[in-house]
Amino acid sequence: MSLSFQRWIDSPSVAVAPSLLAADFSRLGEEIKSVEEAGADFLHLDVMDGNFVPNITFGPMIVAAIAKLARRPLITHLMISDPGKYIENFIRAGSSLISFHFEACRSHHAEVLEGLSSRGCYSGLALNPDTPLRAVEHLLDRIDLLLLMTVFPGFGGQEFIPDVLPKIQEASRLRKSKNYRYVIEVDGGVNLDTAPAVREAGAQILVAGSAVFGSKDYAAVIASLRG
């Protein structure tokens, strides 16, 4: 499935990407259908390896199974060590965009981004809450998506860190002033209470897990998150 971010560039529209990590995996097909019918723009897949982060979720096999069920593009968020070694597997599994953590690579960030682009996959770079934007300024002209974490990665359902809001604002200013193509995705503790501040700071894609899947009305929550 093709994926275009043009709709969210210099547009007031906000997209919502429910994180399937919070879904009921015993009825995953139903959950995917329900959240898509409720208005989800993307599906966000959190891949953890128990090494870069202290938790393990799933790998390419599950991503491939989700891709067979999904109608929305898959944004795969790699929270793994040495991501360049595995991007081919996740592309083949059906990821439309893959983001990896700047902190997971000692170097060769540009090579990983080029590896994604050369294989026809949109590229994203993720930053932990305590990683300053200046650390990745040399890479911002190469990416399609900038994922700013508002929790430390590893577990769902964490409390939102408001200190990241100025970084979202800075990323939005840079994107406009430098005419960068990336869109800003925000992940971590995004719910009905925190979403307004995240949108106002400049986020274009909001990731929400328990806020969506823990509710009784997916459509109402997604509409409220979108604003």
C-alpha angles and dihedrals in degrees: 000000000000120000129206127185094186091102091065099042111105089346131121089226117114123202127211122215112187113212109234090206086084095049125104101262092195087070101024097147091055092046093052092049092047096049093046091050087049091062108269112165096199138003116237118212119197112206115190127178105194088243110068087032128022096248140067124218121157144311141217094302092063092042088055091050091050091048090058090055102038130090094184124075116268120236105196115201111201113207092175140115118256094010094180089070092061108034093097091058093051093046090052089048090063108267113158092194130014124199123189132187121265087212092057093067126060089199141332093078091140091051092054091049090049090049090057095046094045089055093052096255124130112244131227136182121208126205129199116232093259097047109100120227091237089069090069103032090112090060102044094093090058102054137083095200136028112202113201113194117217091189131038107266123250108074137042125234097042124151118266116255107221093193087079093066094086089053090054089050091049092049090051092050092049093048091055099039095046095036091234117176098222123113121216119243121186124201132180132064093000109158140137091289099048101034097082092058091045092052092046091052090058108267114155101185120040119200115206128173118164091022088066106028093039092058130085094224113047094179094053093049094047091049091050093048090051090053 
